[in-house]
Amino acid sequence: DFLCVSLVNGFVQLRYNLGDKTVTLQTLHKVQANGNTWHSLKAGRVGNEGYLGLDGINVTQKAGPGMNALDAHTDFFVGGVSSLNLVNAVAVENEPMGFTGCIREVVVNDRELKLTVTDPKGGANVGDCDGTVCGYTVCKNNGTCQVGNSGFSCSCPQEWIGRRCEQSIHCAQHQCGPQALCVPQPASFSYVCVCALGWSGKYCDSKIKFFIAEFMGSSYIKYTDPSYGDRDLRYSRIALNFTTSQTEGLIAWMGRGDNEDDDFLGIGLANGTLKVVINLGERISVPLIHSKYSTCCDERWHFVTVVQNQTCIKVYFDEELILFEDIDPHRKYTALNYGGICYFGGFEIGRKVNTVTMGLFQKEFIGKIKDVVLFQDSKKIQLMRAEGYNVYNGN
């Protein structure tokens, strides 16, 4: 499998192969080769349907039957490759060659790649395109960079301060504790403190302990499974208790959530009913919903267990089996390679639930969670020892 974006005779081409056939898309107009104009390029695919856009003019390729997952376990190359042997013969139209020009702001699956000296794994024959200490996005939040005798300086918009315009004026003199994040509230010319796990109070200066985690809506817990390397991922299990009055929300997500091809198992609420989704490697994430159980949002405690036996999924609600489905009778993928990462209530600050879950769930969870058990472990997860923010004592 591969996905390649290249410049061919002045046109931009997108070529990708998901395992069965190669699809080629080409822009409708050429790139200006004057070396002074920046171009905006968007390329990608949804399933096996591709899209390519240059400076706002888009081209799409309708999908036919076939594979719909990109299984490419390789490094991500920008501008060239370490060896031409790594380029698939049909990935480019002519003989492969490195790109000559400037590239900036590369965003892959909503995450920007840092094209700096230290962040990539490696590279060669790459220089500073801007040629000054200003460079690209040195000044944050639309600040203007100016070159000076001693380096650079940033001219900041009205509501931002700092050497790089990185700090809101509303957080300039905040009183949040060291275990907190200051979140500006421009509408009220103020701020709020978002507490790290284990802290509470207006300024997050009170230490707390809990066995029941209460989620406020902009909350999350990220738990790293210390036994992940020893698990038999063909037979996964997660069980927990929850209570809520809301009809929407992500309760739990087993998986890294970094890109669309990551394996995952998700539990949440949609339209007042319990919803379970799972992907074992081929984007098979057909929602499993049992509409009978709309009582899950009645502020009572409910017990949910999801069991994965290869491709067979069982869902128990208050100890009653409500769903039993084989999501792939062909057994192409049978293991839940979730990376040892479990999220509860939502994702890191700035990562929206509907974006990370690709629309499978719409909102963060508001309510309480307790008694989380993975696989057949004899002990419950100690949520207090995980990473998180804005989670409080729900005892």
KOLVO-806224 format. One record per residue (C-alpha): y, x, z; residue number from 1. Coordinates in steps of 0.02 Angstrom, whole numbers, plus 50000, padded with zeros to 5 digits. Layout:
N
@north Y | east X | up Z | num NUM
...
END
This chain:
395
@north 50000 | east 50000 | up 50000 | num 1
@north 50179 | east 50056 | up 49971 | num 2
@north 50359 | east 49998 | up 49955 | num 3
@north 50482 | east 50108 | up 49858 | num 4
@north 50666 | east 50090 | up 49813 | num 5
@north 50726 | east 50208 | up 49676 | num 6
@north 50863 | east 50237 | up 49547 | num 7
@north 50803 | east 50224 | up 49366 | num 8
@north 50922 | east 50252 | up 49219 | num 9
@north 51067 | east 50188 | up 49323 | num 10
@north 50975 | east 50033 | up 49386 | num 11
@north 50899 | east 50010 | up 49559 | num 12
@north 50715 | east 49969 | up 49562 | num 13
@north 50606 | east 49897 | up 49700 | num 14
@north 50419 | east 49924 | up 49682 | num 15
@north 50287 | east 49873 | up 49808 | num 16
@north 50101 | east 49851 | up 49816 | num 17
@north 50014 | east 49755 | up 49955 | num 18
@north 49840 | east 49806 | up 49903 | num 19
@north 49807 | east 49707 | up 49746 | num 20
@north 49948 | east 49726 | up 49618 | num 21
@north 50114 | east 49816 | up 49594 | num 22
@north 50272 | east 49709 | up 49587 | num 23
@north 50431 | east 49778 | up 49507 | num 24
@north 50608 | east 49710 | up 49526 | num 25
@north 50765 | east 49785 | up 49447 | num 26
@north 50949 | east 49752 | up 49476 | num 27
@north 51049 | east 49661 | up 49342 | num 28
@north 51185 | east 49793 | up 49329 | num 29
@north 51197 | east 49981 | up 49342 | num 30
@north 51264 | east 50084 | up 49486 | num 31
@north 51435 | east 50162 | up 49455 | num 32
@north 51404 | east 50348 | up 49441 | num 33
@north 51579 | east 50408 | up 49486 | num 34
@north 51528 | east 50473 | up 49658 | num 35
@north 51672 | east 50381 | up 49745 | num 36
@north 51605 | east 50205 | up 49764 | num 37
@north 51489 | east 50149 | up 49904 | num 38
@north 51361 | east 50018 | up 49855 | num 39
@north 51273 | east 49892 | up 49967 | num 40
@north 51087 | east 49877 | up 49934 | num 41
@north 50963 | east 49754 | up 50009 | num 42
@north 50780 | east 49759 | up 49965 | num 43
@north 50623 | east 49688 | up 50042 | num 44
@north 50495 | east 49552 | up 50037 | num 45
@north 50440 | east 49393 | up 50125 | num 46
@north 50252 | east 49390 | up 50115 | num 47
@north 50219 | east 49446 | up 49937 | num 48
@north 50384 | east 49378 | up 49867 | num 49
@north 50511 | east 49517 | up 49838 | num 50
@north 50700 | east 49519 | up 49835 | num 51
@north 50827 | east 49649 | up 49780 | num 52
@north 51016 | east 49641 | up 49791 | num 53
@north 51152 | east 49762 | up 49735 | num 54
@north 51331 | east 49728 | up 49792 | num 55
@north 51292 | east 49545 | up 49823 | num 56
@north 51204 | east 49509 | up 49658 | num 57
@north 51024 | east 49463 | up 49698 | num 58
@north 50860 | east 49465 | up 49605 | num 59
@north 50699 | east 49385 | up 49670 | num 60
@north 50519 | east 49384 | up 49614 | num 61
@north 50421 | east 49226 | up 49647 | num 62
@north 50260 | east 49251 | up 49741 | num 63
@north 50090 | east 49218 | up 49665 | num 64
@north 49923 | east 49215 | up 49754 | num 65
@north 49871 | east 49378 | up 49834 | num 66
@north 49894 | east 49491 | up 49984 | num 67
@north 50048 | east 49464 | up 50093 | num 68
@north 50049 | east 49609 | up 50217 | num 69
@north 50113 | east 49787 | up 50192 | num 70
@north 49986 | east 49902 | up 50272 | num 71
@north 50073 | east 50071 | up 50257 | num 72
@north 50034 | east 50187 | up 50402 | num 73
@north 50143 | east 50332 | up 50344 | num 74
@north 50309 | east 50412 | up 50383 | num 75
@north 50467 | east 50329 | up 50317 | num 76
@north 50556 | east 50440 | up 50191 | num 77
@north 50740 | east 50428 | up 50141 | num 78
@north 50811 | east 50518 | up 49990 | num 79
@north 50652 | east 50612 | up 49947 | num 80
@north 50480 | east 50662 | up 50009 | num 81
@north 50408 | east 50818 | up 50085 | num 82
@north 50280 | east 50829 | up 49944 | num 83
@north 50277 | east 50739 | up 49777 | num 84
@north 50091 | east 50712 | up 49804 | num 85
@north 50138 | east 50580 | up 49934 | num 86
@north 50216 | east 50468 | up 49799 | num 87
@north 50098 | east 50342 | up 49723 | num 88
@north 50091 | east 50362 | up 49534 | num 89
@north 50150 | east 50182 | up 49504 | num 90
@north 50284 | east 50182 | up 49641 | num 91
@north 50416 | east 50250 | up 49521 | num 92
@north 50444 | east 50227 | up 49334 | num 93
@north 50461 | east 50411 | up 49290 | num 94
@north 50412 | east 50574 | up 49373 | num 95
@north 50464 | east 50567 | up 49557 | num 96
@north 50618 | east 50667 | up 49604 | num 97
@north 50736 | east 50676 | up 49752 | num 98
@north 50895 | east 50573 | up 49765 | num 99
@north 51064 | east 50657 | up 49737 | num 100
@north 51207 | east 50570 | up 49824 | num 101
@north 51253 | east 50497 | up 49992 | num 102
@north 51158 | east 50370 | up 50099 | num 103
@north 51217 | east 50286 | up 50258 | num 104
@north 51177 | east 50136 | up 50369 | num 105
@north 50992 | east 50118 | up 50331 | num 106
@north 50927 | east 49963 | up 50421 | num 107
@north 50741 | east 49926 | up 50423 | num 108
@north 50684 | east 49761 | up 50497 | num 109
@north 50851 | east 49738 | up 50588 | num 110
@north 50849 | east 49914 | up 50662 | num 111
@north 50964 | east 50051 | up 50600 | num 112
@north 50887 | east 50221 | up 50567 | num 113
@north 50992 | east 50361 | up 50641 | num 114
@north 51018 | east 50483 | up 50499 | num 115
@north 51069 | east 50628 | up 50610 | num 116
@north 51012 | east 50806 | up 50638 | num 117
@north 50907 | east 50765 | up 50792 | num 118
@north 50835 | east 50590 | up 50770 | num 119
@north 50720 | east 50602 | up 50616 | num 120
@north 50550 | east 50687 | up 50627 | num 121
@north 50602 | east 50812 | up 50494 | num 122
@north 50693 | east 50843 | up 50331 | num 123
@north 50763 | east 50976 | up 50216 | num 124
@north 50914 | east 51012 | up 50106 | num 125
@north 51022 | east 50874 | up 50180 | num 126
@north 51206 | east 50901 | up 50216 | num 127
@north 51353 | east 50809 | up 50290 | num 128
@north 51412 | east 50686 | up 50158 | num 129
@north 51580 | east 50648 | up 50237 | num 130
@north 51625 | east 50831 | up 50264 | num 131
@north 51732 | east 50797 | up 50419 | num 132
@north 51702 | east 50771 | up 50604 | num 133
@north 51736 | east 50586 | up 50579 | num 134
@north 51583 | east 50545 | up 50477 | num 135
@north 51515 | east 50368 | up 50479 | num 136
@north 51529 | east 50251 | up 50629 | num 137
@north 51593 | east 50387 | up 50745 | num 138
@north 51717 | east 50256 | up 50806 | num 139
@north 51631 | east 50099 | up 50865 | num 140
@north 51686 | east 49917 | up 50854 | num 141
@north 51791 | east 49940 | up 50696 | num 142
@north 51891 | east 50084 | up 50766 | num 143
@north 51982 | east 50200 | up 50644 | num 144
@north 51937 | east 50385 | up 50646 | num 145
@north 52069 | east 50520 | up 50623 | num 146
@north 52036 | east 50707 | up 50603 | num 147
@north 52135 | east 50819 | up 50719 | num 148
@north 52150 | east 51003 | up 50760 | num 149
@north 52028 | east 50987 | up 50905 | num 150
@north 51904 | east 50868 | up 50824 | num 151
@north 51930 | east 50682 | up 50799 | num 152
@north 52016 | east 50537 | up 50883 | num 153
@north 51986 | east 50349 | up 50871 | num 154
@north 52118 | east 50216 | up 50853 | num 155
@north 52039 | east 50065 | up 50937 | num 156
@north 52061 | east 49878 | up 50909 | num 157
@north 52153 | east 49783 | up 51045 | num 158
@north 52002 | east 49740 | up 51155 | num 159
@north 51915 | east 49910 | up 51151 | num 160
@north 51949 | east 50077 | up 51234 | num 161
@north 51862 | east 50245 | up 51256 | num 162
@north 51848 | east 50402 | up 51152 | num 163
@north 51740 | east 50310 | up 51026 | num 164
@north 51804 | east 50132 | up 51060 | num 165
@north 51638 | east 50100 | up 51146 | num 166
@north 51702 | east 50011 | up 51302 | num 167
@north 51774 | east 49837 | up 51316 | num 168
@north 51940 | east 49825 | up 51407 | num 169
@north 51862 | east 49686 | up 51510 | num 170
@north 51736 | east 49811 | up 51581 | num 171
@north 51860 | east 49953 | up 51604 | num 172
@north 51871 | east 49928 | up 51792 | num 173
@north 51711 | east 49832 | up 51825 | num 174
@north 51626 | east 49833 | up 51994 | num 175
@north 51447 | east 49816 | up 51933 | num 176
@north 51324 | east 49925 | up 52027 | num 177
@north 51232 | east 50071 | up 51947 | num 178
@north 51080 | east 49959 | up 51917 | num 179
@north 51179 | east 49838 | up 51808 | num 180
@north 51255 | east 49811 | up 51638 | num 181
@north 51434 | east 49752 | up 51619 | num 182
@north 51445 | east 49613 | up 51489 | num 183
@north 51623 | east 49571 | up 51433 | num 184
@north 51681 | east 49391 | up 51430 | num 185
@north 51832 | east 49395 | up 51312 | num 186
@north 51863 | east 49207 | up 51322 | num 187
@north 51899 | east 49219 | up 51509 | num 188
@north 51968 | east 49397 | up 51505 | num 189
@north 51832 | east 49447 | up 51626 | num 190
@north 51653 | east 49510 | up 51636 | num 191
@north 51485 | east 49474 | up 51715 | num 192
@north 51358 | east 49595 | up 51787 | num 193
@north 51181 | east 49582 | up 51719 | num 194
@north 51060 | east 49649 | up 51850 | num 195
@north 50912 | east 49764 | up 51819 | num 196
@north 50743 | east 49709 | up 51885 | num 197
@north 50741 | east 49713 | up 52075 | num 198
@north 50927 | east 49686 | up 52099 | num 199
@north 51036 | east 49532 | up 52123 | num 200
@north 51208 | east 49476 | up 52176 | num 201
@north 51374 | east 49457 | up 52086 | num 202
@north 51385 | east 49646 | up 52066 | num 203
@north 51197 | east 49680 | up 52069 | num 204
@north 51210 | east 49774 | up 52232 | num 205
@north 51074 | east 49682 | up 52330 | num 206
@north 50895 | east 49745 | up 52323 | num 207
@north 50764 | east 49608 | up 52305 | num 208
@north 50575 | east 49588 | up 52293 | num 209
@north 50479 | east 49443 | up 52217 | num 210
@north 50308 | east 49381 | up 52168 | num 211
@north 50376 | east 49235 | up 52067 | num 212
@north 50496 | east 49286 | up 51927 | num 213
@north 50639 | east 49167 | up 51886 | num 214
@north 50713 | east 49182 | up 51712 | num 215
@north 50891 | east 49125 | up 51679 | num 216
@north 50892 | east 49118 | up 51488 | num 217
@north 50959 | east 49292 | up 51449 | num 218
@north 50816 | east 49373 | up 51543 | num 219
@north 50665 | east 49477 | up 51502 | num 220
@north 50527 | east 49580 | up 51579 | num 221
@north 50443 | east 49717 | up 51477 | num 222
@north 50276 | east 49770 | up 51549 | num 223
@north 50178 | east 49921 | up 51487 | num 224
@north 49991 | east 49902 | up 51511 | num 225
@north 49925 | east 50063 | up 51591 | num 226
@north 49745 | east 50019 | up 51540 | num 227
@north 49784 | east 49986 | up 51357 | num 228
@north 49690 | east 50139 | up 51295 | num 229
@north 49530 | east 50080 | up 51380 | num 230
@north 49536 | east 49899 | up 51321 | num 231
@north 49415 | east 49821 | up 51197 | num 232
@north 49549 | east 49737 | up 51091 | num 233
@north 49424 | east 49623 | up 51005 | num 234
@north 49414 | east 49521 | up 51165 | num 235
@north 49589 | east 49493 | up 51237 | num 236
@north 49645 | east 49373 | up 51371 | num 237
@north 49807 | east 49325 | up 51457 | num 238
@north 49828 | east 49198 | up 51596 | num 239
@north 49983 | east 49144 | up 51692 | num 240
@north 50070 | east 49002 | up 51784 | num 241
@north 50239 | east 48936 | up 51730 | num 242
@north 50361 | east 48797 | up 51772 | num 243
@north 50514 | east 48739 | up 51675 | num 244
@north 50621 | east 48590 | up 51631 | num 245
@north 50661 | east 48655 | up 51457 | num 246
@north 50578 | east 48603 | up 51293 | num 247
@north 50601 | east 48771 | up 51204 | num 248
@north 50569 | east 48950 | up 51258 | num 249
@north 50463 | east 49106 | up 51240 | num 250
@north 50350 | east 49126 | up 51392 | num 251
@north 50249 | east 49280 | up 51345 | num 252
@north 50230 | east 49398 | up 51196 | num 253
@north 50092 | east 49528 | up 51187 | num 254
@north 50151 | east 49652 | up 51055 | num 255
@north 50286 | east 49780 | up 51017 | num 256
@north 50393 | east 49662 | up 50914 | num 257
@north 50467 | east 49807 | up 50814 | num 258
@north 50423 | east 49749 | up 50638 | num 259
@north 50343 | east 49603 | up 50549 | num 260
@north 50172 | east 49685 | up 50531 | num 261
@north 50144 | east 49719 | up 50716 | num 262
@north 49998 | east 49626 | up 50796 | num 263
@north 50050 | east 49497 | up 50925 | num 264
@north 49999 | east 49351 | up 51032 | num 265
@north 50137 | east 49234 | up 51084 | num 266
@north 50144 | east 49089 | up 51208 | num 267
@north 50293 | east 48973 | up 51221 | num 268
@north 50367 | east 48801 | up 51207 | num 269
@north 50421 | east 48709 | up 51050 | num 270
@north 50487 | east 48531 | up 51050 | num 271
@north 50418 | east 48507 | up 51224 | num 272
@north 50240 | east 48558 | up 51184 | num 273
@north 50139 | east 48715 | up 51214 | num 274
@north 50135 | east 48832 | up 51064 | num 275
@north 50022 | east 48983 | up 51037 | num 276
@north 50035 | east 49105 | up 50891 | num 277
@north 49931 | east 49257 | up 50849 | num 278
@north 49929 | east 49392 | up 50715 | num 279
@north 49782 | east 49514 | up 50705 | num 280
@north 49847 | east 49614 | up 50558 | num 281
@north 49877 | east 49502 | up 50409 | num 282
@north 50023 | east 49395 | up 50464 | num 283
@north 49903 | east 49256 | up 50513 | num 284
@north 50017 | east 49167 | up 50635 | num 285
@north 49982 | east 48983 | up 50606 | num 286
@north 50049 | east 48895 | up 50761 | num 287
@north 49918 | east 48818 | up 50873 | num 288
@north 50000 | east 48664 | up 50950 | num 289
@north 49925 | east 48521 | up 51049 | num 290
@north 50051 | east 48379 | up 51045 | num 291
@north 49964 | east 48284 | up 51185 | num 292
@north 50030 | east 48404 | up 51315 | num 293
@north 50215 | east 48364 | up 51315 | num 294
@north 50211 | east 48361 | up 51505 | num 295
@north 50229 | east 48551 | up 51513 | num 296
@north 50417 | east 48533 | up 51540 | num 297
@north 50409 | east 48425 | up 51696 | num 298
@north 50459 | east 48560 | up 51822 | num 299
@north 50281 | east 48565 | up 51889 | num 300
@north 50173 | east 48721 | up 51891 | num 301
@north 50053 | east 48735 | up 51744 | num 302
@north 49914 | east 48859 | up 51714 | num 303
@north 49889 | east 48930 | up 51539 | num 304
@north 49749 | east 49043 | up 51478 | num 305
@north 49731 | east 49110 | up 51301 | num 306
@north 49568 | east 49196 | up 51255 | num 307
@north 49540 | east 49294 | up 51094 | num 308
@north 49358 | east 49327 | up 51047 | num 309
@north 49383 | east 49423 | up 50885 | num 310
@north 49457 | east 49287 | up 50771 | num 311
@north 49411 | east 49139 | up 50882 | num 312
@north 49554 | east 49078 | up 50992 | num 313
@north 49534 | east 48967 | up 51145 | num 314
@north 49683 | east 48894 | up 51238 | num 315
@north 49664 | east 48816 | up 51411 | num 316
@north 49801 | east 48709 | up 51488 | num 317
@north 49778 | east 48671 | up 51674 | num 318
@north 49598 | east 48729 | up 51654 | num 319
@north 49561 | east 48605 | up 51514 | num 320
@north 49513 | east 48674 | up 51343 | num 321
@north 49644 | east 48602 | up 51225 | num 322
@north 49627 | east 48715 | up 51073 | num 323
@north 49481 | east 48806 | up 50994 | num 324
@north 49505 | east 48880 | up 50820 | num 325
@north 49438 | east 49019 | up 50711 | num 326
@north 49594 | east 49088 | up 50625 | num 327
@north 49497 | east 49196 | up 50502 | num 328
@north 49312 | east 49155 | up 50470 | num 329
@north 49301 | east 49308 | up 50355 | num 330
@north 49331 | east 49423 | up 50506 | num 331
@north 49444 | east 49542 | up 50409 | num 332
@north 49543 | east 49590 | up 50565 | num 333
@north 49466 | east 49562 | up 50736 | num 334
@north 49568 | east 49665 | up 50860 | num 335
@north 49735 | east 49627 | up 50943 | num 336
@north 49821 | east 49797 | up 50929 | num 337
@north 49971 | east 49747 | up 51034 | num 338
@north 50022 | east 49923 | up 51082 | num 339
@north 50005 | east 49894 | up 51268 | num 340
@north 50173 | east 49803 | up 51275 | num 341
@north 50196 | east 49630 | up 51352 | num 342
@north 50362 | east 49538 | up 51357 | num 343
@north 50397 | east 49391 | up 51471 | num 344
@north 50541 | east 49270 | up 51450 | num 345
@north 50624 | east 49359 | up 51304 | num 346
@north 50663 | east 49530 | up 51232 | num 347
@north 50786 | east 49670 | up 51267 | num 348
@north 50971 | east 49626 | up 51276 | num 349
@north 51039 | east 49606 | up 51100 | num 350
@north 50869 | east 49561 | up 51024 | num 351
@north 50862 | east 49375 | up 50985 | num 352
@north 50699 | east 49282 | up 51011 | num 353
@north 50707 | east 49189 | up 50846 | num 354
@north 50736 | east 49353 | up 50754 | num 355
@north 50599 | east 49457 | up 50837 | num 356
@north 50471 | east 49316 | up 50825 | num 357
@north 50522 | east 49275 | up 50646 | num 358
@north 50568 | east 49097 | up 50694 | num 359
@north 50405 | east 49059 | up 50784 | num 360
@north 50504 | east 49034 | up 50945 | num 361
@north 50687 | east 48990 | up 50956 | num 362
@north 50753 | east 49031 | up 51130 | num 363
@north 50730 | east 49135 | up 51285 | num 364
@north 50632 | east 49056 | up 51427 | num 365
@north 50719 | east 48968 | up 51571 | num 366
@north 50603 | east 48939 | up 51718 | num 367
@north 50478 | east 49031 | up 51827 | num 368
@north 50321 | east 49134 | up 51793 | num 369
@north 50191 | east 49198 | up 51915 | num 370
@north 50010 | east 49257 | up 51930 | num 371
@north 49998 | east 49349 | up 51764 | num 372
@north 49827 | east 49423 | up 51728 | num 373
@north 49775 | east 49523 | up 51574 | num 374
@north 49597 | east 49530 | up 51506 | num 375
@north 49471 | east 49517 | up 51648 | num 376
@north 49572 | east 49620 | up 51772 | num 377
@north 49544 | east 49579 | up 51955 | num 378
@north 49726 | east 49608 | up 52000 | num 379
@north 49883 | east 49518 | up 51944 | num 380
@north 50021 | east 49611 | up 51854 | num 381
@north 50156 | east 49673 | up 51973 | num 382
@north 50307 | east 49613 | up 51874 | num 383
@north 50424 | east 49699 | up 51997 | num 384
@north 50366 | east 49869 | up 51932 | num 385
@north 50408 | east 49831 | up 51751 | num 386
@north 50571 | east 49849 | up 51653 | num 387
@north 50691 | east 49703 | up 51640 | num 388
@north 50859 | east 49622 | up 51668 | num 389
@north 50928 | east 49460 | up 51738 | num 390
@north 50765 | east 49410 | up 51826 | num 391
@north 50775 | east 49343 | up 52002 | num 392
@north 50669 | east 49294 | up 52151 | num 393
@north 50589 | east 49125 | up 52113 | num 394
@north 50492 | east 49112 | up 52278 | num 395
END
